[in-house]
């Protein structure tokens, strides 16, 4: 066995002992909220407004983790809850809250080494501060940066 192969195998064996923990990658677990089956959901901690509480009107990066199966998306925590919270707000014709969701990754992340490759490729730092949906003074749907929405 060559030296680089031995080194690679050592690294792979070390990382096999650890599992992927989203909180080590700036994702904060959302308290008192999980998808069916108890699947935990995390929000990208890129602004002081991200405090671990579920906010169904906030657009941000989210991650769900079912064992080692991970989904990462930009959008709303749950479009159905957002729609129900804004039912008194006028939305454009043919509008759907689902258009706010963009799945960035769906697959297995078993070790920190996998996470590093995947999250580096997604360039999570390029995403702006969270945005918040609301009804303006005219009761029409609007989307503001988190700073303006506070």
Secondary structure, DSSP 8 states (H G I E B T S, - for coil): --HHHHHHHHHHHHHHHS---GGGGTEEEEEEEEETTTEEEEEE--STT--SS--TTEEEEEEEEETTEEEEEEEES-HHHHHHHTTTSB--TT--GGGG-EEEEEEE--SHHHHHHHHHHHTGGGS-S-EEEEE-TTSBEEEEEHHHH-
